[in-house]
Amino acid sequence: MQVFETIAAFRTARKAYATLGFVPTMGFLHEGHLGLVRRAKAENGAVAVSIFVNPTQFGPNEDYASYPRDPDRDLALLKDAGADLVFLPTPDVLYPKGFATRIEVGGVTDELEGQSRPGHFSGVATVVTKLFNIVQPQRAYFGQKDAQQCAVVRRFVADLDIPVEIVVCDIARENDGLARSSRNVRLTPENRQKAPALYQALQEAARLFRSGERNVDVLEGALRVSLIKAGLPDIDYATVVNADTFRREDACSENALALLAVQAGAVRLIDNMPL
């Protein structure tokens, strides 16, 4: 496994690979990330991983400074998972002095995370585009937990004719259903005990949907009741949208996606489930 901190060095090493899968991460890796790495390796023969906590996708009151970081641990895990190339840039490498370009994606960014985190998706789109240009993969692998982010990436890849296939993989979960996230380590013991309620709420909405319920108000009400009963009343959103447009519809279609964003102490938890 080779590790590079500069664009030039990475590009030189990348020339040795005809095909390459790519897993962009912000580090502090967990089994969800490693599953993406293993799948990318299996489907491409070689895999590159980036580790970069991207400052431009964090708002002024968000957790950029406290986001967990442990690059030595990450590198050991990536070596065991079979990574071939690791790109580990600093902010000044990706955003050098004079950097003045941002990518704005319309439509799919208008609601949910786009409203709650202004500028977030522009930061994501900009850094992922830069990483695609640097790594030049044939396929890139993302987790379904960040469902709206996946839709944003698919949108700008299509709009900008970027020759990368986007592969979205199932959510990796703990044994109790909690979606794996690097931020979970910051949960207090009390909130860690409550956190599986997100998965349980989504399961209840899916049960109602399977029984024939299509009224979004009813499904959203079930989500909220489940969370409040579990002691998680600080709900940013608990909604059901069209999985393609991320727009709420009064009567949901067969392409429905339930999404949650909940504040658990200092940690914002998100989760989702196709209905």
Buried (B, 14 or more C-beta within 10 A) or exposed (E): BBBBEEBEEBBEBBEEBEEBBBBBBBBBBBBBBBBBBBBBBEBBEBBBBBBBBBBBBBEEEEBBEEBBEBBEEBBEBBEEBBBBBBBBBEEEBBBEEEEEEEBEBEEBBEBBBBEBBEBBBBBBBBBBBBBBEBBBBBBBBBBBBBBBBBBBBBBBBEEEEBEBEBBBBEBBBBEEBBBBBBBBEBBEEEBBEBBBBBBBBBBBBBEBBEEEBBEBEEBBBBBBEBBBEBEBEEBBBBBBBBBEBBEBBEEBEEEBBBBBBBBBBEBBBBBBBBB
